[in-house]
Amino acid sequence: MAKIDLDALNIDELASLRDRAIEKLAEKVAARQAELEAELERLSAYGGKAAKKTQTAPPAPRAKKNERAGETEQAKPQGEGTVAEAA
């Protein structure tokens, strides 16, 4: 690939170069996606399940209600409570 002196290009030439690079990247991404989908289709034959088009991440685990209550109790500073504790 020929080296391009970016400092020597004017703004219009740089914008054109950017547009060509974006188009080429889009072509390569589309080609790779087609390859991966074909591979997934081949692999799904071995799993016995239908191939998923998109996979989503499982939801993040949430703290249980009683665990959240314990965290708030731990957050209270020691010695600051009822009058009976101060006496």
C-alpha positions as CSV (number, residue, x, y, z in Angstrom):
1,M,0.0,0.0,0.0
2,A,1.3,3.4,-0.9
3,K,2.2,5.8,1.9
4,I,0.1,9.0,2.0
5,D,1.6,12.3,3.3
6,L,-1.4,13.5,5.3
7,D,0.3,16.8,6.0
8,A,0.5,17.6,2.3
9,L,-3.3,17.0,1.7
10,N,-5.7,19.9,1.8
11,I,-9.0,19.6,3.7
12,D,-11.1,18.4,0.7
13,E,-8.6,15.7,-0.1
14,L,-8.5,14.6,3.6
15,A,-12.3,14.4,3.7
16,S,-12.3,12.4,0.5
17,L,-9.8,10.0,1.9
18,R,-11.9,9.6,5.1
19,D,-15.0,8.9,3.0
20,R,-13.1,6.2,1.0
21,A,-11.8,4.7,4.2
22,I,-15.2,4.5,5.7
23,E,-16.7,2.9,2.6
24,K,-13.9,0.3,2.5
25,L,-14.3,-0.5,6.2
26,A,-18.1,-0.9,5.7
27,E,-17.4,-3.4,2.9
28,K,-15.0,-5.4,5.0
29,V,-17.3,-5.4,8.0
30,A,-20.2,-6.6,5.8
31,A,-18.1,-9.4,4.3
32,R,-16.8,-10.6,7.7
33,Q,-20.4,-10.5,9.1
34,A,-21.5,-12.7,6.2
35,E,-18.7,-15.1,6.8
36,L,-19.5,-15.3,10.5
37,E,-23.2,-15.8,9.9
38,A,-22.4,-18.7,7.5
39,E,-20.1,-20.2,10.0
40,L,-22.8,-19.9,12.7
41,E,-25.3,-21.6,10.4
42,R,-22.9,-24.5,9.9
43,L,-22.2,-24.8,13.6
44,S,-25.8,-24.8,14.5
45,A,-26.3,-28.0,12.6
46,Y,-24.1,-29.7,15.3
47,G,-25.9,-28.1,18.3
48,G,-29.4,-29.2,17.3
49,K,-30.7,-25.7,18.2
50,A,-31.6,-22.9,15.8
51,A,-28.9,-20.3,15.4
52,K,-29.6,-17.0,17.1
53,K,-29.3,-13.8,15.0
54,T,-28.3,-11.7,17.9
55,Q,-27.2,-12.6,21.4
56,T,-27.9,-10.4,24.3
57,A,-26.0,-10.3,27.5
58,P,-27.9,-11.6,30.6
59,P,-29.0,-8.9,33.0
60,A,-26.6,-8.0,35.7
61,P,-27.3,-9.7,39.1
62,R,-29.1,-7.5,41.6
63,A,-28.7,-7.6,45.4
64,K,-31.5,-9.3,47.2
65,K,-33.7,-7.1,49.3
66,N,-32.4,-8.4,52.7
67,E,-28.8,-7.9,51.5
68,R,-29.5,-4.3,50.6
69,A,-31.0,-3.7,54.0
70,G,-27.8,-5.1,55.7
71,E,-25.6,-2.8,53.7
72,T,-27.5,0.3,54.9
73,E,-27.2,-0.9,58.5
74,Q,-23.5,-1.3,58.1
75,A,-23.2,2.2,56.7
76,K,-24.5,3.8,59.9
77,P,-21.6,5.2,62.0
78,Q,-21.0,3.5,65.4
79,G,-21.9,5.4,68.5
80,E,-24.5,7.6,66.8
81,G,-27.9,6.1,67.6
82,T,-30.4,6.3,70.5
83,V,-29.9,8.2,73.7
84,A,-29.6,5.0,75.6
85,E,-26.4,4.1,73.7
86,A,-24.8,7.5,74.5
87,A,-25.4,7.0,78.3
